[in-house]
Amino acid sequence: MNKNSKIYIAGHRGLVGSAIVKNLTTKGYTNLVYRTHKELDLLSQVDVENFFKTEQPEYVILAAAKVGGIVANNTYRADFIYENLQIQNNVIHNAYKYEVKKLLFLGSTCIYPKMAQQPMPEDCLLTSPLEYTNEPYAISKIAGIKMCESYNLQYGTNFISVMPTNLYGPNDNFDLEKSHVLPALIRKIHCAKLLNEKKYDEVIKDLNVNSIEVAKTYLESFGVNENSVEIWGSGKPRREFLYSEDMADACVFLLENRDFKDTYEKDSKEVINTHINIGTGVDISIKELALLIQEVVGFKGVFTFNDTKPDGTMVKLTDPSKLHGLGWKHKVELKDGVRAMYKWYLVGKL
């Protein structure tokens, strides 16, 4: 790529997409193209084709997706598989049709089996059943990987698939019903702290409600009060977290320096598992994560664990050896990232 290459970022407002836009802009790329959902419906085959025909992007970053936590994935199963497949099919096919030089497809490490070996290397894909709660989303992302591989092998395209671990950072979703565990914990613990300090005006502002009574009732439905915060599950599952700006840097590094041919062994009889894990290779239990966030936020209450709620996969850790071999390693450690994310959240609430 050169600094005036036309680069289309699908999902530029999301956690990863916004971080990629920031990374590219900081590095001097000047011809970035993006559309809001109102301007371009990625579910529409006609609209997506018209966009590619008109704009003719040279590079595409497919960060747009329907995403959510364990509750959303298990509740809106049809939406997750339909919308993600539709977005992928439209963007990937038109990237081929309009001769995009390189496409980067973003998936998720939930593609791996529930009982995958730990840490999870790329070649454990499709070796045993998936975790049930996010199976529809995982299947859509596996389809995206195989679509990129298949177009590369049949048509000679240069499409790369990357599978980030659990991400967090600026522009994350803090909705208490639909967000992932880390931003949800930050908001719960922050609101509990405000209640504990009797900063009721700030609680009302944070939740955008009319009274502290409404706010308390709403927070109580999520197990949050002035003295304690409820956490779903036992607190024992271990998770790996990657700062979104590190993820963006990995994506731009691969776009600038690596091609599809670099993602598999040259003497392989079958070209499979060409996707690339993007992670830290370090995990932490949900309980330990809550304690870390508590320290950063300054909440003086306690945690309770609701073990009637599902834990999901007990251990989920990526093996980033392939990515390291390609020349990139993460820079932001978890505590520093949580501190930066909480600072960003507070600024947004001022």
C-alpha positions as CSV (number, residue, x, y, z in Angstrom):
1,M,0.0,0.0,0.0
2,N,1.0,3.6,-0.5
3,K,-0.2,6.6,1.5
4,N,-2.8,7.6,-1.1
5,S,-4.2,4.0,-1.7
6,K,-8.0,4.0,-1.5
7,I,-8.8,1.9,1.5
8,Y,-12.4,1.0,2.4
9,I,-13.0,0.3,6.1
10,A,-16.3,-1.5,6.6
11,G,-17.4,-1.0,10.2
12,H,-15.4,2.2,10.8
13,R,-17.4,3.2,13.9
14,G,-17.0,0.0,15.8
15,L,-14.4,-1.0,18.3
16,V,-11.9,-2.4,15.8
17,G,-12.8,-0.3,12.8
18,S,-12.4,3.0,14.6
19,A,-9.0,1.9,16.0
20,I,-7.9,0.9,12.4
21,V,-9.0,4.3,11.1
22,K,-7.0,6.0,13.8
23,N,-3.9,3.8,13.1
24,L,-4.0,4.4,9.3
25,T,-4.5,8.2,9.8
26,T,-1.6,8.4,12.2
27,K,0.6,6.6,9.7
28,G,-0.3,9.1,7.0
29,Y,-2.9,7.3,4.9
30,T,-5.1,10.0,3.3
31,N,-7.6,8.2,1.1
32,L,-9.8,6.3,3.5
33,V,-13.4,5.5,2.5
34,Y,-16.2,4.5,4.9
35,R,-20.0,4.7,5.1
36,T,-22.4,4.7,8.0
37,H,-25.2,2.0,8.1
38,K,-27.7,4.6,6.8
39,E,-25.4,5.4,3.9
40,L,-24.7,1.8,2.9
41,D,-26.6,-1.3,4.1
42,L,-24.1,-4.1,3.9
43,L,-27.0,-6.6,4.0
44,S,-28.1,-5.4,0.6
45,Q,-26.4,-7.2,-2.3
46,V,-27.4,-4.4,-4.7
47,D,-26.2,-1.6,-2.5
48,V,-22.9,-3.2,-1.8
49,E,-22.3,-3.9,-5.5
50,N,-23.2,-0.3,-6.4
51,F,-20.7,1.0,-3.8
52,F,-17.8,-1.1,-5.1
53,K,-18.6,-0.2,-8.7
54,T,-18.7,3.5,-7.9
55,E,-15.8,3.7,-5.4
56,Q,-13.4,1.1,-6.7
57,P,-11.5,0.6,-3.5
58,E,-8.0,-0.9,-3.8
59,Y,-7.9,-2.3,-0.3
60,V,-10.8,-3.5,2.0
61,I,-10.9,-4.1,5.7
62,L,-14.0,-6.0,6.7
63,A,-14.5,-5.1,10.3
64,A,-18.3,-4.8,10.1
65,A,-20.3,-7.5,11.9
66,K,-23.1,-8.1,14.3
67,V,-21.4,-8.8,17.6
68,G,-22.4,-9.2,21.2
69,G,-21.8,-11.1,24.5
70,I,-23.0,-14.5,25.6
71,V,-26.6,-13.3,26.3
72,A,-27.0,-11.6,22.9
73,N,-25.4,-14.5,21.0
74,N,-27.6,-17.1,22.6
75,T,-30.8,-15.0,22.3
76,Y,-30.5,-13.6,18.8
77,R,-29.1,-16.7,17.1
78,A,-30.9,-16.3,13.8
79,D,-29.9,-12.6,13.5
80,F,-26.2,-13.4,14.2
81,I,-25.8,-16.1,11.6
82,Y,-28.0,-14.4,8.9
83,E,-26.6,-10.9,9.2
84,N,-22.9,-11.9,9.4
85,L,-23.1,-14.3,6.5
86,Q,-24.9,-11.7,4.4
87,I,-22.3,-9.0,5.1
88,Q,-19.4,-11.3,4.4
89,N,-20.9,-12.7,1.2
90,N,-21.6,-9.2,-0.2
91,V,-18.3,-7.6,0.7
92,I,-16.0,-10.5,-0.1
93,H,-17.6,-11.4,-3.4
94,N,-17.6,-7.8,-4.6
95,A,-14.0,-7.4,-3.5
96,Y,-13.2,-10.2,-6.0
97,K,-15.5,-8.9,-8.7
98,Y,-14.0,-5.4,-8.6
99,E,-10.4,-6.6,-8.3
100,V,-9.5,-5.4,-4.9
101,K,-5.7,-5.8,-4.3
102,K,-6.0,-7.1,-0.8
103,L,-8.8,-7.7,1.7
104,L,-8.5,-8.3,5.4
105,F,-11.4,-10.2,7.0
106,L,-11.9,-10.1,10.8
107,G,-13.3,-13.0,12.6
108,S,-13.1,-14.2,16.2
109,T,-11.5,-16.9,18.2
110,C,-14.9,-18.3,19.0
111,I,-14.5,-20.2,15.7
112,Y,-12.5,-22.8,17.7
113,P,-14.1,-25.9,19.3
114,K,-15.4,-25.8,22.8
115,M,-12.9,-28.4,23.9
116,A,-10.0,-27.2,21.8
117,Q,-6.5,-27.7,23.0
118,Q,-5.1,-24.8,25.0
119,P,-3.6,-22.5,23.8
120,M,-5.5,-22.8,20.5
121,P,-3.4,-23.0,17.3
122,E,-5.0,-22.3,13.9
123,D,-5.0,-25.9,13.0
124,C,-7.5,-26.9,15.7
125,L,-10.3,-25.3,13.6
126,L,-13.2,-27.8,12.8
127,T,-11.7,-30.6,14.9
128,S,-14.7,-30.9,17.3
129,P,-18.0,-29.3,18.3
130,L,-18.4,-25.5,19.0
131,E,-19.5,-23.8,22.1
132,Y,-23.3,-23.9,21.9
133,T,-24.1,-20.4,23.1
134,N,-22.3,-18.7,20.2
135,E,-22.4,-21.4,17.6
136,P,-24.3,-19.4,14.9
137,Y,-21.9,-16.5,15.1
138,A,-18.9,-18.9,15.0
139,I,-20.2,-20.7,12.0
140,S,-20.6,-17.5,10.1
141,K,-17.0,-16.5,10.8
142,I,-15.8,-20.0,9.8
143,A,-17.7,-19.5,6.5
144,G,-15.9,-16.2,6.1
145,I,-12.5,-17.8,6.5
146,K,-13.3,-20.6,4.0
147,M,-14.8,-18.1,1.6
148,C,-11.5,-16.1,1.6
149,E,-9.4,-19.2,1.2
150,S,-11.6,-20.5,-1.6
151,Y,-11.6,-17.2,-3.6
152,N,-7.8,-17.1,-3.2
153,L,-7.3,-20.6,-4.4
154,Q,-9.8,-20.4,-7.3
155,Y,-9.4,-16.8,-8.4
156,G,-6.0,-15.8,-7.2
157,T,-7.3,-13.1,-4.9
158,N,-5.2,-11.8,-1.9
159,F,-7.6,-12.1,1.0
160,I,-6.3,-12.6,4.6
161,S,-8.4,-13.7,7.6
162,V,-7.5,-12.7,11.1
163,M,-9.0,-14.0,14.3
164,P,-8.7,-11.6,17.2
165,T,-9.1,-12.8,20.8
166,N,-11.5,-10.8,23.1
167,L,-11.0,-7.1,22.4
168,Y,-11.6,-4.1,24.5
169,G,-10.8,-0.4,24.2
170,P,-12.1,3.1,23.1
171,N,-15.5,3.0,21.3
172,D,-16.5,-0.3,23.0
173,N,-20.1,-1.2,23.6
174,F,-20.9,-0.6,27.3
175,D,-24.6,-1.6,27.1
176,L,-25.3,-3.7,30.2
177,E,-27.5,-6.2,28.3
178,K,-25.5,-6.7,25.1
179,S,-21.9,-5.8,25.8
180,H,-18.9,-8.2,26.3
181,V,-17.6,-9.0,29.8
182,L,-14.9,-6.4,30.2
183,P,-16.8,-3.2,29.2
184,A,-19.9,-4.5,31.1
185,L,-17.7,-5.0,34.3
186,I,-16.2,-1.5,33.9
187,R,-19.7,0.1,33.7
188,K,-21.2,-2.0,36.5
189,I,-18.3,-1.4,38.9
190,H,-18.2,2.3,38.0
191,C,-21.9,2.7,38.7
192,A,-21.6,0.8,42.0
193,K,-18.8,3.2,43.0
194,L,-21.0,6.2,42.2
195,L,-23.8,4.7,44.3
196,N,-21.4,4.0,47.1
197,E,-20.2,7.6,47.1
198,K,-23.8,8.8,46.8
199,K,-23.0,10.7,43.5
200,Y,-26.6,10.2,42.4
201,D,-26.5,12.9,39.7
202,E,-23.7,11.1,38.0
203,V,-25.5,7.8,38.1
204,I,-28.6,9.4,36.5
205,K,-26.4,11.0,33.8
206,D,-24.6,7.8,33.1
207,L,-27.8,5.8,32.7
208,N,-29.7,8.6,31.0
209,V,-32.8,8.2,33.3
210,N,-35.0,10.6,35.2
211,S,-34.4,9.7,38.8
212,I,-32.1,7.9,41.2
213,E,-35.0,5.5,42.0
214,V,-35.3,4.4,38.4
215,A,-31.5,4.1,38.2
216,K,-31.2,2.0,41.3
217,T,-34.0,-0.3,40.1
218,Y,-32.4,-0.7,36.7
219,L,-28.9,-1.4,38.1
220,E,-30.4,-3.9,40.7
221,S,-31.7,-5.9,37.7
222,F,-28.1,-6.5,36.8
223,G,-27.0,-7.2,40.3
224,V,-25.5,-3.8,41.0
225,N,-25.9,-1.8,44.2
226,E,-23.8,0.5,46.4
227,N,-22.1,-2.4,48.2
228,S,-21.8,-5.2,45.7
229,V,-21.7,-6.2,42.0
230,E,-23.0,-9.5,40.8
231,I,-21.0,-11.4,38.1
232,W,-22.5,-14.1,35.9
233,G,-21.0,-17.5,36.4
234,S,-18.5,-18.8,38.8
235,G,-15.7,-16.3,38.0
236,K,-13.4,-19.2,37.2
237,P,-13.4,-19.1,33.3
238,R,-10.2,-17.7,32.0
239,R,-10.1,-15.3,29.1
240,E,-7.5,-13.5,27.0
241,F,-7.9,-9.8,26.2
242,L,-6.3,-7.6,23.5
243,Y,-6.4,-3.8,23.4
244,S,-8.2,-2.7,20.3
245,E,-5.4,-0.3,19.2
246,D,-3.0,-3.2,19.3
247,M,-5.4,-5.2,17.2
248,A,-5.5,-2.3,14.7
249,D,-1.8,-2.2,14.6
250,A,-1.6,-5.9,13.8
251,C,-4.1,-5.5,11.0
252,V,-2.3,-2.6,9.4
253,F,1.0,-4.5,9.8
254,L,-0.4,-7.4,7.9
255,L,-1.9,-5.2,5.2
256,E,1.4,-3.5,4.6
257,N,3.8,-6.4,4.9
258,R,2.2,-9.8,4.4
259,D,0.1,-11.6,1.7
260,F,-2.0,-14.7,1.5
261,K,1.0,-16.7,0.4
262,D,2.7,-16.0,3.7
263,T,-0.1,-17.7,5.7
264,Y,0.6,-21.4,5.0
265,E,3.5,-23.7,4.5
266,K,4.6,-23.7,0.9
267,D,4.9,-27.5,0.7
268,S,1.4,-28.1,2.0
269,K,-0.7,-30.6,0.0
270,E,-3.9,-28.9,1.3
271,V,-4.1,-25.2,1.8
272,I,-6.2,-24.9,4.9
273,N,-6.1,-23.0,8.2
274,T,-4.6,-20.0,6.6
275,H,-6.2,-17.6,9.1
276,I,-4.1,-15.9,11.7
277,N,-4.7,-15.7,15.4
278,I,-4.2,-12.2,16.9
279,G,-3.8,-12.3,20.7
280,T,-1.4,-11.9,23.6
281,G,-1.1,-15.6,24.6
282,V,-1.8,-14.5,28.2
283,D,-5.1,-15.1,30.0
284,I,-6.8,-14.1,33.3
285,S,-9.8,-15.5,35.2
286,I,-13.1,-13.4,35.2
287,K,-12.7,-13.0,39.0
288,E,-9.1,-11.7,38.6
289,L,-10.4,-9.4,35.9
290,A,-13.1,-8.0,38.2
291,L,-10.5,-7.4,40.9
292,L,-8.2,-5.6,38.4
293,I,-11.0,-3.4,37.3
294,Q,-12.0,-2.7,40.9
295,E,-8.5,-1.5,41.6
296,V,-8.5,0.8,38.5
297,V,-12.0,2.2,39.2
298,G,-11.6,2.5,43.0
299,F,-14.7,0.6,44.1
300,K,-14.7,-0.5,47.7
301,G,-17.5,-3.0,47.6
302,V,-17.5,-6.8,47.1
303,F,-18.4,-9.2,44.2
304,T,-20.9,-12.0,44.2
305,F,-20.9,-14.8,41.6
306,N,-24.2,-16.2,40.2
307,D,-23.3,-19.7,39.4
308,T,-26.8,-20.4,38.0
309,K,-25.7,-18.5,34.9
310,P,-23.6,-20.1,32.2
311,D,-19.8,-19.9,32.3
312,G,-19.3,-20.7,28.7
313,T,-15.9,-22.2,27.7
314,M,-13.7,-22.5,30.8
315,V,-10.4,-21.8,29.1
316,K,-10.0,-19.9,25.9
317,L,-6.4,-18.8,25.0
318,T,-5.0,-18.3,21.6
319,D,-1.6,-19.5,20.4
320,P,-0.2,-16.4,18.6
321,S,3.0,-18.1,17.4
322,K,2.0,-17.8,13.7
323,L,1.6,-14.0,14.1
324,H,4.9,-13.7,16.0
325,G,6.5,-15.6,13.2
326,L,5.1,-13.1,10.7
327,G,6.7,-10.3,12.7
328,W,4.2,-8.7,15.1
329,K,3.7,-8.9,18.9
330,H,1.3,-7.0,21.2
331,K,2.5,-4.0,23.1
332,V,-0.3,-3.0,25.6
333,E,-0.6,-5.1,28.8
334,L,-4.0,-5.6,30.3
335,K,-3.8,-3.3,33.3
336,D,-2.5,-0.4,31.2
337,G,-5.3,-1.0,28.6
338,V,-8.1,-1.2,31.3
339,R,-6.8,2.1,32.8
340,A,-6.8,3.8,29.3
341,M,-10.3,2.4,28.5
342,Y,-11.7,3.6,31.8
343,K,-10.2,7.0,31.3
344,W,-11.9,7.1,27.8
345,Y,-15.2,6.1,29.3
346,L,-15.1,8.8,31.9
347,V,-14.3,11.5,29.3
348,G,-17.3,10.3,27.3
349,K,-19.5,10.7,30.3
350,L,-18.4,14.3,31.1
